[in-house]
Amino acid sequence: MQVSVIENKTRSSEERQLATVAMHEAGHVVVSHYYRRKVYGAKIGDHASAQGRSVVRFELTPHVGSVHLRLNELDRLWPLAVRETLVTTRIRFAGPMSQAIYLKQSYRDVHGGQDYRDALLELLRLEKLRLSLPRPDELDTCYKDDDVLDRVAEDLIELFVEREYINYVGRVARGLIAEQELTAAQISELLQDMPLHDWGDDSGS
């Protein structure tokens, strides 16, 4: 497979580091966009300072916040809350995963740091919500499976490698390197031809 990511040859150490950071953040962007989550912006910067850190701002998990207010719709809303929490977990994992592909390493060897912690927090928040709901034992808990994070990683490998979405990651990464920061409009323009995930008729509301 020909992957049109950023070339990792004939670059200085500083340039390679910048490209690695750009690929990491672009992974978050592409997976957010793929699952139809709004991406409000992305930037790469100096991780040494809180103000200059690289960051991607995207729409957080929908459906979860409304469950308590709509208990009469729990049978419909809980599966959506589980689905969308797992989507957010994929988005969190997408940065380290795209970085690993760029570096030609196993994702297990890439320092995910805050991304991995945030992914686990998403799952813990969902479990806390489940325990606060009526008849929690009757609700789906697939997100607690021992291999859930491995399955998340496998989903991303399929998307990035087998379906070649890493090319879109490279496109966004090059934009980040050129501009340092991308707006929502710029991201939408870069990814306007990217096929998005189709949930079918089960899109929720």
C-alpha positions in Angstrom: 0.0 0.0 0.0 1.3 3.4 -0.9 0.7 5.7 2.1 0.9 9.4 1.3 1.8 10.5 4.8 4.7 12.8 5.7 8.0 11.5 4.5 10.1 10.4 7.5 13.5 10.6 5.7 16.1 13.3 5.2 14.6 15.4 8.0 16.2 16.9 11.0 15.4 15.6 14.5 13.3 18.7 15.1 11.4 18.3 11.8 10.7 14.7 12.6 9.4 15.6 16.0 7.1 18.2 14.5 5.8 15.7 11.9 5.2 13.1 14.6 3.2 15.6 16.7 1.2 16.7 13.6 0.4 13.1 12.7 -0.7 12.4 16.3 -3.1 15.4 16.4 -4.3 14.7 12.8 -5.3 11.2 13.9 -7.7 12.7 16.4 -9.1 15.1 13.7 -9.7 12.4 11.1 -11.4 9.9 13.4 -13.6 12.7 14.9 -14.7 13.8 11.4 -15.2 10.2 10.3 -17.7 9.5 13.0 -19.4 12.8 12.3 -18.3 14.6 15.5 -17.8 18.3 15.1 -14.1 19.3 15.1 -13.8 22.9 16.3 -10.1 23.3 15.6 -6.7 21.8 16.0 -3.2 23.1 16.6 0.3 21.9 17.2 2.6 23.7 19.6 5.2 23.5 22.4 4.3 20.7 24.8 6.5 22.3 27.4 4.0 25.1 28.0 0.3 24.7 28.9 -0.6 27.6 26.6 1.3 26.2 23.6 0.4 22.5 23.8 -0.9 20.7 20.8 -4.7 20.1 21.1 -7.7 19.0 19.1 -11.1 20.4 20.2 -14.0 18.1 19.2 -17.6 17.5 20.1 -17.8 15.4 23.3 -19.9 12.3 23.8 -23.6 13.0 22.9 -26.6 11.2 24.5 -24.9 10.6 27.9 -25.9 13.9 29.4 -29.6 13.4 28.5 -30.1 9.9 29.8 -31.2 10.9 33.3 -33.7 13.4 31.9 -35.3 10.9 29.6 -35.6 7.7 31.6 -38.7 6.7 29.7 -36.5 6.4 26.6 -33.7 4.4 28.3 -34.1 1.4 26.1 -33.2 3.6 23.1 -30.7 6.0 24.7 -28.5 3.6 26.6 -27.3 1.7 23.4 -26.6 5.1 21.9 -24.7 6.2 25.0 -22.6 3.1 24.8 -22.0 3.4 21.1 -21.0 7.1 21.3 -18.7 6.5 24.3 -16.8 3.9 22.3 -16.6 6.4 19.5 -15.0 8.9 21.8 -12.6 6.2 23.1 -11.6 5.6 19.4 -11.0 9.3 19.0 -8.8 9.4 22.1 -6.8 6.4 20.8 -6.5 7.7 17.3 -3.7 10.1 18.1 -1.3 7.5 19.5 -2.4 5.0 16.8 -1.6 7.3 13.9 1.6 8.3 15.5 2.6 4.6 15.8 1.8 4.0 12.1 3.9 7.0 11.1 6.8 5.8 13.3 6.3 2.2 12.1 6.0 1.0 15.7 3.4 -1.0 17.7 0.9 1.3 19.3 1.8 -0.4 22.6 5.3 1.1 22.3 4.0 4.7 21.8 3.5 6.8 24.8 -0.2 7.7 24.8 -0.1 9.6 28.0 -3.2 11.8 28.6 -5.0 10.2 25.6 -5.0 6.8 27.2 -6.1 8.2 30.5 -8.9 10.2 28.9 -10.0 7.0 27.0 -10.3 5.1 30.2 -12.1 8.0 31.9 -14.8 7.9 29.2 -15.5 4.3 30.0 -15.5 4.9 33.7 -17.9 7.8 33.3 -20.3 5.5 31.4 -20.0 2.9 34.1 -20.8 5.5 36.8 -23.8 6.6 34.8 -25.0 3.0 34.4 -24.9 2.4 38.2 -27.0 5.5 38.8 -29.8 4.3 36.5 -32.8 2.1 37.2 -32.1 -1.7 36.8 -28.5 -1.3 36.0 -28.0 -5.0 35.7 -30.2 -5.1 32.6 -28.1 -2.6 30.7 -25.4 -3.5 28.1 -21.9 -3.5 29.6 -19.9 -4.5 26.5 -17.6 -1.5 27.2 -16.4 -3.4 30.3 -15.1 -6.4 28.3 -11.4 -7.2 29.0 -10.5 -6.8 25.4 -12.5 -3.6 24.7 -9.3 -1.4 24.2 -7.8 -4.1 21.9 -10.9 -4.0 19.8 -10.8 -0.2 19.7 -7.2 -0.4 18.5 -8.2 -3.0 15.9 -10.9 -0.8 14.6 -8.5 2.0 14.1 -5.9 -0.2 12.4 -8.6 -1.3 9.9 -9.6 2.3 9.3 -6.1 3.8 9.0 -4.3 0.9 7.2 -6.7 -1.4 5.5 -9.0 1.3 4.4 -6.1 3.8 3.9 -7.5 6.6 5.9 -4.0 7.3 7.0 -3.8 9.3 3.8 -6.3 11.8 5.2 -4.3 11.9 8.4 -1.3 12.9 6.4 -3.3 15.6 4.6 -4.3 17.2 7.9 -0.9 16.8 9.3 0.7 18.7 6.4 -1.9 21.4 6.9 -1.0 21.6 10.6 2.7 21.9 9.8 2.1 24.6 7.3 -0.3 26.7 9.4 0.4 25.5 13.0 -3.4 25.8 13.6 -6.4 24.8 11.6 -10.0 26.1 12.0 -13.1 24.0 11.7 -13.7 25.4 8.2 -10.1 24.6 7.1 -10.5 21.0 8.5 -13.8 20.6 6.7 -12.2 21.7 3.4 -9.3 19.4 3.8 -11.6 16.4 4.5 -14.4 17.3 2.2 -13.9 14.2 0.0 -13.4 11.8 2.9 -16.2 9.1 3.2 -17.8 9.2 6.6 -19.2 6.4 8.8 -22.7 5.5 8.1 -24.8 4.5 11.1 -27.8 3.7 8.8 -31.1 4.5 10.3 -29.9 4.2 13.9 -28.5 7.8 14.1 -30.2 8.8 17.4 -31.4 12.3 18.2 
